[in-house]
Amino acid sequence: MPRTIPIVPRAGGPAAADDAQEAALLELAIAAFGNRERALRWLRRPRRDFGGLAPLEMLDTPAGARQVAALLRGLAAARGEDEA
């Protein structure tokens, strides 16, 4: 089942680490795309870069999460350079 960005984070339990990872990824996506709506749209849409998986689906493995985060960091850095 694909992951979703929670509206209200759960406290404690094993899912808390997943929530923290998703929250950090959302912050990176907002930095890359400028607002929450565009960031969520990108995170949920299947991408060719990820073999047709949505970026949120990539969080199922540590390597996939690193791959998504690296791409978002690059996009955020490019956005920051464009605004400077």
N, CA, C and O atoms as a printed pandas DataFrame, in Angstrom:
     atom_number atom_name residue_name chain_id  residue_number  x_coord  y_coord  z_coord
0              1         N          MET        A               1    0.833   -1.178    0.000
1              2        CA          MET        A               1    0.000    0.000    0.000
2              3         C          MET        A               1    0.880    1.245    0.000
3              4         O          MET        A               1    1.806    1.327    0.807
4              5         N          PRO        A               2    0.627    2.209   -0.870
5              6        CA          PRO        A               2    1.458    3.404   -0.929
6              7         C          PRO        A               2    1.348    4.222    0.351
7              8         O          PRO        A               2    0.312    4.243    1.016
8              9         N          ARG        A               3    2.428    4.879    0.667
9             10        CA          ARG        A               3    2.443    5.738    1.844
10            11         C          ARG        A               3    1.710    7.034    1.551
11            12         O          ARG        A               3    1.562    7.439    0.398
12            13         N          THR        A               4    1.264    7.662    2.597
13            14        CA          THR        A               4    0.628    8.968    2.458
14            15         C          THR        A               4    1.264    9.919    3.455
15            16         O          THR        A               4    1.826    9.482    4.459
16            17         N          ILE        A               5    1.183   11.191    3.191
17            18        CA          ILE        A               5    1.668   12.184    4.146
18            19         C          ILE        A               5    0.556   12.389    5.169
19            20         O          ILE        A               5   -0.549   12.793    4.807
20            21         N          PRO        A               6    0.837   12.114    6.452
21            22        CA          PRO        A               6   -0.217   12.264    7.447
22            23         C          PRO        A               6   -0.547   13.733    7.691
23            24         O          PRO        A               6    0.328   14.597    7.629
24            25         N          ILE        A               7   -1.808   14.002    7.964
25            26        CA          ILE        A               7   -2.212   15.364    8.307
26            27         C          ILE        A               7   -1.811   15.661    9.743
27            28         O          ILE        A               7   -1.290   16.737   10.036
28            29         N          VAL        A               8   -2.053   14.711   10.636
29            30        CA          VAL        A               8   -1.649   14.846   12.033
30            31         C          VAL        A               8   -0.701   13.701   12.340
31            32         O          VAL        A               8   -1.108   12.540   12.288
32            33         N          PRO        A               9    0.575   14.002   12.664
33            34        CA          PRO        A               9    1.525   12.923   12.934
34            35         C          PRO        A               9    1.108   12.093   14.140
35            36         O          PRO        A               9    0.587   12.617   15.125
36            37         N          ARG        A              10    1.345   10.794   14.045
37            38        CA          ARG        A              10    1.073    9.903   15.169
38            39         C          ARG        A              10    2.209   10.034   16.174
39            40         O          ARG        A              10    3.354   10.275   15.791
40            41         N          ALA        A              11    1.904    9.878   17.443
41            42        CA          ALA        A              11    2.923    9.975   18.485
42            43         C          ALA        A              11    3.350    8.578   18.912
43            44         O          ALA        A              11    2.512    7.710   19.154
44            45         N          GLY        A              12    4.657    8.369   19.001
45            46        CA          GLY        A              12    5.201    7.105   19.486
46            47         C          GLY        A              12    4.950    5.943   18.551
47            48         O          GLY        A              12    4.357    6.109   17.485
48            49         N          GLY        A              13    5.401    4.767   18.950
49            50        CA          GLY        A              13    5.171    3.561   18.166
50            51         C          GLY        A              13    6.100    3.461   16.969
51            52         O          GLY        A              13    6.808    4.414   16.643
52            53         N          PRO        A              14    6.098    2.304   16.313
53            54        CA          PRO        A              14    7.011    2.084   15.193
54            55         C          PRO        A              14    6.709    2.969   13.985
55            56         O          PRO        A              14    7.602    3.231   13.179
56            57         N          ALA        A              15    5.492    3.423   13.850
57            58        CA          ALA        A              15    5.147    4.264   12.702
58            59         C          ALA        A              15    5.694    5.680   12.849
59            60         O          ALA        A              15    5.755    6.416   11.864
60            61         N          ALA        A              16    6.093    6.076   14.055
61            62        CA          ALA        A              16    6.595    7.433   14.279
62            63         C          ALA        A              16    7.844    7.712   13.446
63            64         O          ALA        A              16    8.009    8.816   12.928
64            65         N          ALA        A              17    8.719    6.723   13.315
65            66        CA          ALA        A              17    9.922    6.913   12.501
66            67         C          ALA        A              17    9.548    7.123   11.042
67            68         O          ALA        A              17   10.145    7.959   10.363
68            69         N          ASP        A              18    8.560    6.368   10.550
69            70        CA          ASP        A              18    8.086    6.556    9.182
70            71         C          ASP        A              18    7.501    7.949    9.000
71            72         O          ASP        A              18    7.743    8.602    7.986
72            73         N          ASP        A              19    6.730    8.402    9.987
73            74        CA          ASP        A              19    6.136    9.728    9.920
74            75         C          ASP        A              19    7.213   10.803    9.879
75            76         O          ASP        A              19    7.104   11.769    9.123
76            77         N          ALA        A              20    8.250   10.638   10.690
77            78        CA          ALA        A              20    9.338   11.614   10.716
78            79         C          ALA        A              20   10.053   11.648    9.370
79            80         O          ALA        A              20   10.413   12.721    8.884
80            81         N          GLN        A              21   10.258   10.490    8.771
81            82        CA          GLN        A              21   10.907   10.419    7.465
82            83         C          GLN        A              21   10.036   11.090    6.405
83            84         O          GLN        A              21   10.543   11.833    5.564
84            85         N          GLU        A              22    8.743   10.836    6.442
85            86        CA          GLU        A              22    7.826   11.450    5.476
86            87         C          GLU        A              22    7.766   12.959    5.677
87            88         O          GLU        A              22    7.703   13.708    4.702
88            89         N          ALA        A              23    7.784   13.419    6.935
89            90        CA          ALA        A              23    7.754   14.849    7.211
90            91         C          ALA        A              23    9.017   15.522    6.686
91            92         O          ALA        A              23    8.950   16.606    6.106
92            93         N          ALA        A              24   10.170   14.883    6.888
93            94        CA          ALA        A              24   11.423   15.443    6.387
94            95         C          ALA        A              24   11.414   15.486    4.864
95            96         O          ALA        A              24   11.884   16.452    4.262
96            97         N          LEU        A              25   10.889   14.456    4.254
97            98        CA          LEU        A              25   10.808   14.415    2.799
98            99         C          LEU        A              25    9.865   15.495    2.286
99           100         O          LEU        A              25   10.143   16.130    1.268
100          101         N          LEU        A              26    8.759   15.708    2.979
101          102        CA          LEU        A              26    7.825   16.763    2.584
102          103         C          LEU        A              26    8.499   18.128    2.671
103          104         O          LEU        A              26    8.307   18.964    1.788
104          105         N          GLU        A              27    9.282   18.367    3.714
105          106        CA          GLU        A              27    9.987   19.648    3.834
106          107         C          GLU        A              27   10.961   19.846    2.677
107          108         O          GLU        A              27   11.068   20.947    2.138
108          109         N          LEU        A              28   11.665   18.794    2.293
109          110        CA          LEU        A              28   12.563   18.870    1.132
110          111         C          LEU        A              28   11.775   19.177   -0.140
111          112         O          LEU        A              28   12.196   19.992   -0.960
112          113         N          ALA        A              29   10.630   18.518   -0.295
113          114        CA          ALA        A              29    9.812   18.729   -1.492
114          115         C          ALA        A              29    9.262   20.152   -1.542
115          116         O          ALA        A              29    9.184   20.750   -2.615
116          117         N          ILE        A              30    8.883   20.689   -0.400
117          118        CA          ILE        A              30    8.404   22.077   -0.367
118          119         C          ILE        A              30    9.532   23.026   -0.757
119          120         O          ILE        A              30    9.313   23.987   -1.495
120          121         N          ALA        A              31   10.732   22.756   -0.263
121          122        CA          ALA        A              31   11.884   23.585   -0.640
122          123         C          ALA        A              31   12.150   23.496   -2.142
123          124         O          ALA        A              31   12.546   24.478   -2.770
124          125         N          ALA        A              32   11.929   22.318   -2.708
125          126        CA          ALA        A              32   12.189   22.111   -4.136
126          127         C          ALA        A              32   11.102   22.711   -5.021
127          128         O          ALA        A              32   11.394   23.201   -6.112
128          129         N          PHE        A              33    9.845   22.676   -4.562
129          130        CA          PHE        A              33    8.729   23.075   -5.432
130          131         C          PHE        A              33    8.017   24.354   -4.998
131          132         O          PHE        A              33    7.132   24.840   -5.703
132          133         N          GLY        A              34    8.395   24.898   -3.851
133          134        CA          GLY        A              34    7.885   26.198   -3.464
134          135         C          GLY        A              34    6.644   26.228   -2.606
135          136         O          GLY        A              34    6.424   27.209   -1.895
136          137         N          ASN        A              35    5.817   25.190   -2.643
137          138        CA          ASN        A              35    4.644   25.165   -1.763
138          139         C          ASN        A              35    4.198   23.728   -1.522
139          140         O          ASN        A              35    4.585   22.805   -2.238
140          141         N          ARG        A              36    3.377   23.570   -0.496
141          142        CA          ARG        A              36    2.947   22.231   -0.053
142          143         C          ARG        A              36    2.133   21.514   -1.124
143          144         O          ARG        A              36    2.330   20.320   -1.350
144          145         N          GLU        A              37    1.227   22.220   -1.781
145          146        CA          GLU        A              37    0.373   21.586   -2.787
146          147         C          GLU        A              37    1.191   20.984   -3.930
147          148         O          GLU        A              37    0.984   19.830   -4.304
148          149         N          ARG        A              38    2.109   21.759   -4.476
149          150        CA          ARG        A              38    2.951   21.246   -5.570
150          151         C          ARG        A              38    3.852   20.115   -5.088
151          152         O          ARG        A              38    4.090   19.147   -5.811
152          153         N          ALA        A              39    4.351   20.247   -3.855
153          154        CA          ALA        A              39    5.215   19.208   -3.295
154          155         C          ALA        A              39    4.457   17.886   -3.147
155          156         O          ALA        A              39    4.962   16.831   -3.530
156          157         N          LEU        A              40    3.245   17.947   -2.591
157          158        CA          LEU        A              40    2.454   16.725   -2.412
158          159         C          LEU        A              40    2.094   16.096   -3.751
159          160         O          LEU        A              40    2.114   14.873   -3.893
160          161         N          ARG        A              41    1.770   16.921   -4.720
161          162        CA          ARG        A              41    1.439   16.404   -6.060
162          163         C          ARG        A              41    2.646   15.630   -6.623
163          164         O          ARG        A              41    2.487   14.536   -7.164
164          165         N          TRP        A              42    3.843   16.201   -6.491
165          166        CA          TRP        A              42    5.049   15.546   -7.004
166          167         C          TRP        A              42    5.316   14.238   -6.247
167          168         O          TRP        A              42    5.669   13.229   -6.859
168          169         N          LEU        A              43    5.150   14.253   -4.938
169          170        CA          LEU        A              43    5.422   13.072   -4.126
170          171         C          LEU        A              43    4.478   11.914   -4.430
171          172         O          LEU        A              43    4.856   10.750   -4.294
172          173         N          ARG        A              44    3.263   12.227   -4.838
173          174        CA          ARG        A              44    2.261   11.184   -5.075
174          175         C          ARG        A              44    2.213   10.677   -6.508
175          176         O          ARG        A              44    1.663    9.606   -6.761
176          177         N          ARG        A              45    2.773   11.417   -7.441
177          178        CA          ARG        A              45    2.678   11.067   -8.868
178          179         C          ARG        A              45    3.803   10.106   -9.268
179          180         O          ARG        A              45    4.962   10.346   -8.928
180          181         N          PRO        A              46    3.483    9.033   -9.978
181          182        CA          PRO        A              46    4.529    8.109  -10.461
182          183         C          PRO        A              46    5.542    8.859  -11.327
183          184         O          PRO        A              46    5.180    9.731  -12.117
184          185         N          ARG        A              47    6.819    8.501  -11.162
185          186        CA          ARG        A              47    7.912    9.173  -11.856
186          187         C          ARG        A              47    8.719    8.170  -12.680
187          188         O          ARG        A              47    8.995    7.060  -12.224
188          189         N          ARG        A              48    9.086    8.559  -13.871
189          190        CA          ARG        A              48    9.966    7.709  -14.684
190          191         C          ARG        A              48   11.307    7.503  -13.998
191          192         O          ARG        A              48   11.905    6.431  -14.084
192          193         N          ASP        A              49   11.776    8.555  -13.310
193          194        CA          ASP        A              49   13.058    8.477  -12.601
194          195         C          ASP        A              49   13.107    7.309  -11.615
195          196         O          ASP        A              49   14.178    6.789  -11.304
196          197         N          PHE        A              50   11.940    6.908  -11.135
197          198        CA          PHE        A              50   11.850    5.858  -10.131
198          199         C          PHE        A              50   11.162    4.611  -10.673
199          200         O          PHE        A              50   10.510    3.884   -9.924
200          201         N          GLY        A              51   11.303    4.368  -11.949
201          202        CA          GLY        A              51   10.748    3.161  -12.554
202          203         C          GLY        A              51    9.231    3.102  -12.523
203          204         O          GLY        A              51    8.652    2.018  -12.455
204          205         N          GLY        A              52    8.584    4.261  -12.572
205          206        CA          GLY        A              52    7.130    4.305  -12.561
206          207         C          GLY        A              52    6.505    4.333  -11.179
207          208         O          GLY        A              52    5.280    4.345  -11.055
208          209         N          LEU        A              53    7.325    4.344  -10.140
209          210        CA          LEU        A              53    6.804    4.439   -8.774
210          211         C          LEU        A              53    6.678    5.897   -8.364
211          212         O          LEU        A              53    7.425    6.750   -8.844
212          213         N          ALA        A              54    5.739    6.180   -7.483
213          214        CA          ALA        A              54    5.642    7.511   -6.888
214          215         C          ALA        A              54    6.763    7.648   -5.862
215          216         O          ALA        A              54    7.148    6.660   -5.236
216          217         N          PRO        A              55    7.289    8.857   -5.681
217          218        CA          PRO        A              55    8.351    9.035   -4.681
218          219         C          PRO        A              55    7.973    8.499   -3.305
219          220         O          PRO        A              55    8.828    7.932   -2.624
220          221         N          LEU        A              56    6.725    8.657   -2.872
221          222        CA          LEU        A              56    6.329    8.115   -1.575
222          223         C          LEU        A              56    6.459    6.603   -1.515
223          224         O          LEU        A              56    6.760    6.051   -0.457
224          225         N          GLU        A              57    6.236    5.923   -2.638
225          226        CA          GLU        A              57    6.392    4.469   -2.676
226          227         C          GLU        A              57    7.857    4.070   -2.527
227          228         O          GLU        A              57    8.163    2.968   -2.070
228          229         N          MET        A              58    8.749    4.957   -2.908
229          230        CA          MET        A              58   10.179    4.671   -2.803
230          231         C          MET        A              58   10.641    4.613   -1.347
231          232         O          MET        A              58   11.719    4.089   -1.066
232          233         N          LEU        A              59    9.847    5.139   -0.425
233          234        CA          LEU        A              59   10.230    5.142    0.983
234          235         C          LEU        A              59   10.190    3.760    1.614
235          236         O          LEU        A              59   10.599    3.594    2.763
236          237         N          ASP        A              60    9.708    2.776    0.885
237          238        CA          ASP        A              60    9.636    1.422    1.427
238          239         C          ASP        A              60   11.012    0.800    1.642
239          240         O          ASP        A              60   11.141   -0.180    2.375
240          241         N          THR        A              61   12.038    1.358    1.010
241          242        CA          THR        A              61   13.398    0.861    1.214
242          243         C          THR        A              61   14.309    2.036    1.567
243          244         O          THR        A              61   14.087    3.154    1.101
244          245         N          PRO        A              62   15.333    1.788    2.387
245          246        CA          PRO        A              62   16.267    2.870    2.717
246          247         C          PRO        A              62   16.952    3.444    1.473
247          248         O          PRO        A              62   17.150    4.655    1.375
248          249         N          ALA        A              63   17.310    2.583    0.534
249          250        CA          ALA        A              63   17.966    3.063   -0.688
250          251         C          ALA        A              63   17.027    3.942   -1.502
251          252         O          ALA        A              63   17.450    4.958   -2.053
252          253         N          GLY        A              64   15.769    3.563   -1.582
253          254        CA          GLY        A              64   14.791    4.360   -2.309
254          255         C          GLY        A              64   14.577    5.714   -1.654
255          256         O          GLY        A              64   14.476    6.732   -2.339
256          257         N          ALA        A              65   14.508    5.727   -0.329
257          258        CA          ALA        A              65   14.335    6.990    0.401
258          259         C          ALA        A              65   15.523    7.913    0.165
259          260         O          ALA        A              65   15.352    9.119   -0.013
260          261         N          ARG        A              66   16.730    7.345    0.164
261          262        CA          ARG        A              66   17.930    8.157   -0.104
262          263         C          ARG        A              66   17.908    8.718   -1.518
263          264         O          ARG        A              66   18.311    9.859   -1.744
264          265         N          GLN        A              67   17.443    7.926   -2.457
265          266        CA          GLN        A              67   17.378    8.354   -3.855
266          267         C          GLN        A              67   16.409    9.539   -4.014
267          268         O          GLN        A              67   16.724   10.516   -4.693
268          269         N          VAL        A              68   15.255    9.444   -3.396
269          270        CA          VAL        A              68   14.265   10.532   -3.467
270          271         C          VAL        A              68   14.823   11.777   -2.786
271          272         O          VAL        A              68   14.734   12.874   -3.337
272          273         N          ALA        A              69   15.394   11.619   -1.601
273          274        CA          ALA        A              69   15.939   12.760   -0.869
274          275         C          ALA        A              69   17.051   13.437   -1.661
275          276         O          ALA        A              69   17.121   14.665   -1.703
276          277         N          ALA        A              70   17.917   12.652   -2.287
277          278        CA          ALA        A              70   19.008   13.235   -3.075
278          279         C          ALA        A              70   18.465   14.048   -4.248
279          280         O          ALA        A              70   18.954   15.143   -4.526
280          281         N          LEU        A              71   17.465   13.519   -4.928
281          282        CA          LEU        A              71   16.871   14.250   -6.049
282          283         C          LEU        A              71   16.238   15.548   -5.561
283          284         O          LEU        A              71   16.415   16.596   -6.181
284          285         N          LEU        A              72   15.506   15.484   -4.457
285          286        CA          LEU        A              72   14.865   16.682   -3.926
286          287         C          LEU        A              72   15.888   17.718   -3.456
287          288         O          LEU        A              72   15.686   18.918   -3.645
288          289         N          ARG        A              73   16.982   17.262   -2.844
289          290        CA          ARG        A              73   18.032   18.211   -2.433
290          291         C          ARG        A              73   18.603   18.935   -3.644
291          292         O          ARG        A              73   18.839   20.142   -3.599
292          293         N          GLY        A              74   18.822   18.201   -4.719
293          294        CA          GLY        A              74   19.325   18.815   -5.945
294          295         C          GLY        A              74   18.348   19.824   -6.518
295          296         O          GLY        A              74   18.743   20.912   -6.936
296          297         N          LEU        A              75   17.067   19.464   -6.537
297          298        CA          LEU        A              75   16.049   20.383   -7.045
298          299         C          LEU        A              75   15.937   21.624   -6.163
299          300         O          LEU        A              75   15.786   22.735   -6.671
300          301         N          ALA        A              76   16.010   21.440   -4.837
301          302        CA          ALA        A              76   15.925   22.574   -3.916
302          303         C          ALA        A              76   17.134   23.488   -4.083
303          304         O          ALA        A              76   17.004   24.711   -4.049
304          305         N          ALA        A              77   18.311   22.889   -4.264
305          306        CA          ALA        A              77   19.517   23.698   -4.463
306          307         C          ALA        A              77   19.424   24.495   -5.756
307          308         O          ALA        A              77   19.797   25.667   -5.794
308          309         N          ALA        A              78   18.936   23.870   -6.801
309          310        CA          ALA        A              78   18.781   24.569   -8.081
310          311         C          ALA        A              78   17.765   25.703   -7.943
311          312         O          ALA        A              78   17.957   26.784   -8.499
312          313         N          ARG        A              79   16.710   25.458   -7.219
313          314        CA          ARG        A              79   15.694   26.502   -6.992
314          315         C          ARG        A              79   16.302   27.671   -6.226
315          316         O          ARG        A              79   16.048   28.832   -6.545
316          317         N          GLY        A              80   17.110   27.352   -5.205
317          318        CA          GLY        A              80   17.765   28.385   -4.411
318          319         C          GLY        A              80   18.732   29.210   -5.238
319          320         O          GLY        A              80   18.837   30.422   -5.047
320          321         N          GLU        A              81   19.436   28.566   -6.153
321          322        CA          GLU        A              81   20.363   29.284   -7.031
322          323         C          GLU        A              81   19.617   30.188   -7.993
323          324         O          GLU        A              81   20.085   31.281   -8.311
324          325         N          ASP        A              82   18.454   29.736   -8.460
325          326        CA          ASP        A              82   17.652   30.535   -9.378
326          327         C          ASP        A              82   17.103   31.783   -8.701
327          328         O          ASP        A              82   16.954   32.831   -9.329
328          329         N          GLU        A              83   16.799   31.654   -7.388
329          330        CA          GLU        A              83   16.224   32.781   -6.661
330          331         C          GLU        A              83   17.279   33.761   -6.206
331          332         O          GLU        A              83   16.959   34.915   -5.922
332          333         N          ALA        A              84   18.529   33.337   -6.129
333          334        CA          ALA        A              84   19.626   34.191   -5.622
334          335         C          ALA        A              84   20.024   35.261   -6.624
335          336         O          ALA        A              84   20.925   36.055   -6.353
